[in-house]
Amino acid sequence: MERLDNPAGRLHAALTAFHTHAIPNVSVQEAWSRALEVQGDDVWATLGEVATLLPRIERALIASDNADQLDAFRHWQALWAWPIFAPDRPFGNESTGLVDSGALQALSSMSSLLSRTASEGYVPNDEKVQSLRVKLDEAIERVLADDDLPADLRQILLRRLHEMIWALDHVRVVGSDGVQAVAELLVVNVGMPSEEHRHGPTVRVVFEVAGTVWAAFSSVAAIRNSIDAGHALLQMLES
C-alpha cells in the first residue's frame, strides 16, 4: 500500500513507478516522464521535487530522534538517490538497472515507520483531487473575467492559483504539506492589498476555494468533512 503522507512513502512511490517503466530501450528521461506522468521541461522540475524528498526524510528522522533509522537512512540514501541523479549514465541512456530491490524494501519499511510516527497529513483520493482542480480552474476563470481587479492583484491571484493546480497535479511528490503551503501563501499575499479589494467578491471566492483545497488536505477529519471546511484556512490566517 502506498503511503503518501510522508517523504519516504512518496519517494518509494516515485522509485517504484520509475522501476516499472525502466525497461530496455527506454531512456532514463523517458522512464521518469512516464513514472511522474509529466512531459517536456516539467520532468526536470518534478524530478527536482523528488530529489528534495531525501533531505526531508532525514529531517523527519532527526525530529523523531530515531538513531537506528537515521543510521539506516545514511546507509541506503546513495542507492535511493542513484536513479534520480543517474551519475553513471546520461539521462538519454537506457534506464534499466538503476533501482535496487533491497533499497526499495528498506525505503518501504521506513515509510511505514514515518506514517505511524510523523505523518504530514491526509492525502485525498484521485477523484477528490480532480474535483478540487475543477474548482481552481473555475476560480481562474472568475479572476480573468473580473475587469475591476487591479493588475497586481490579478497577477498574484493567478500565480497562486496556478501553483495550487501544479501542486495538486504533483501531489504524489509534494504531499499534503506542499499543497497547503501554496494555499496559505495565497491568502497571506492577498491579505496585503487594500481592504476594499481584499473583501471584493472575486477575492472572497478565491479565498473560499483556497480554503477548501487547504481543508481537504487537513489531518483533522472534522475540518476535512465540514460543510464549512473552506472557512478553516481563512479563520486560521485572519485570526
N, C-alpha and C positions, 0 to 999 in steps of 0.2 A: 504494500500500500504506500502510495506517495504521501509524504508529509511536507507540505509547502509552508508550514508555519515556522520554519527555522532555516537558517542558511545552509546547514548540512543537507537537509532534505531537498532544498531547491537545487543544490549542486549535484546531488545524487540523481535527481530527475533529469537534469541537463546532460550529465555524462552518460546516463543510461540511454537517453534519446540519441545522443551522438553515436554511441556504440551500435545502436540499431541501424543507423544509416551509414556507418563506416564500412562499406563493402568494397570489393575490388572494383577498380576503375572509377571510383567516386573520390574526388579530391577532399582535402581537409575542409576547405572553404565551403564546398557544396554540402558536405555532411553536416556541418554546423548550420548552414542555411536551412536544411530540412529539419534538423533537430529543434531549432529555435523557431521554426516557421516564419522566417523573415527573408527578405530579399535585398539585393543591392548593398548599399552602404550601411543599411540597418543591421547587417550581420556583424559589422565591427563594433557598432555602438552597443548592441545587445551582448556580444561576447565580452566586451569590456565590463558590463554589469555582472556577467558570470564570474569574471576574474575577481571582482570585489567580494564575492562570497567567501573566498579563502580567508582574508583578514577578519571578516565578520564572524566566521566560525571560531577563529582564535580568540577574538574579543569575548564571544559568548562563553567560551570555556574558561577564560580568565575570570570573568564575572561570576561564574558558578563555583569557582575555587576548587575545580576538579583536576588535581595534578596528574592523575593517571591518564585521563582523557586528553589532557593538554600534551602529555608526552606522546600519546598515540597520534594526535594531530601532527606533531612535528616529525613523527616517523613517516606518515603517509602523505604529507602535503605535496611533496615533489611529484609523486605519482598522480595525485589528483590534478595538479597543475599541468602536467605533461600534455594532455590533449588540448588544453586551452591555448598554450603558447607554442606547442609543436616545435620545440627547439631543434629537433633532429631532422626536420624536413620543411620545405616551403609549403605554404598553405595551398599551393596549386598541385602538390603531390598527393599520392594516394593516401587515404585516411585510415586504412586498416592497421591494426596492431598498436594503437595508441592508448587503449583503455585496459587497465589491469584489473582482472576479476577480483583478486584479493583486496585491492584498494577500494573497489566498489562496495564489497561486503563490509569492510571496515567503516566506510562512509555511511552506509545504511544503519549500522549499529549506533554510530554517533548521532545520526538524525533521530533515532528512537529516543536516545537519552535527552537531547535538547528539546524534543517535542514534549517530553514529560516535565522537564525542569526549567526550560527557558523559552517557551512558546511565544512567538511575537504577536500572535493574534489569529483571528478567524480568516480563512480564505474561502469565499463562497464558490458555488459550483459554476460551471461554464454558462449555464442558462442565465443565472443571476448577473454574472459579469457582462453578458451580452445586453441584458436589459438596462444596466447602468450605462453602457456605452451609447445606447439609443438616447437616453436622457441627456447625455453630454452633447451628442450631435444636435439634439433639439435646442439645447441652450446656446450652442454656437450659432445656429440659425437665428435665434432670438436676438443675440448680440449684433449680428450682421445687419439685421433688419431695423435696428433702433437708430434712427438718424440723430437723435438727441444726445447720444453718448459722446462725451469728449474723446478726441482721438487717443490720448494717452491712456484713458481708462479702458477704451475698447481694446487697445493693444494688450494691456495687462490681462483682461478677461480672456481674450482669445488665446494668448500664450499659455496661460494656466489650464484652460480647458483642454487644449491640445496635449499638454503634458499629462493631464489625467487620463486622456484616451491612450496615450503611449504607455503609461503605467499599467492600465487595465490590459492592454494588448500583450504586455510583457510581465504579467503578474506572477507567472511561474518562475520568474527570475528575481523580480524586485520584492515580491511578497506584500503582505498587508501594510507593513511599515512604509514601503515605497509609494503605495497608493495614497495612504493617509497623509503623508508628508506633503504631497503636492496639493491636496485639498486644503490643508491647513495654511500653506503658503499663499494660496489664492485669497483666502479670507483675510489674512494679515496684510497682504499687498493692497487689497481693495479697501481695507479699513482706513487707508491714508488719504483718499480724496475727500472732498467736502461732504458734509452730512447730506446735503441735497442730493448729490449724485449717489452716495453710498446707499441711500434708502429709496432710490428710484425703483420702479417696477422691474426693470430688466436685471438690475444688480441683485435685487431680492430673489428673483427666480434663479439666478446663477448661484447665489448663496445656498438656496434650498437644495439645488442639485448637488453642489459640492458637499453639503452636509449629509445628503442621502448616500453619496458614494463613501464618505468617511465612515458613516454609521454602519454600512454594510460590511465593513472590514473590522468592526469593533469586536473585541473578545468578550464584551458584555452582552449576553443574549437579550437582556431587557431593552437595551438600546437598539440592537440589531433588528428586533422583531416589533418594535414600537411603531404605531401608525405615524407618530410624530418624530420618527428617527432622524429626519432631515434637519430638525431643530437642534440636535445634540451638539454638533460642531459649533453652531452659532452661539449657543449658550455657553459652551466652554471657552470660546475665544473672546466673547463680548462681556464676560463677567469680570 
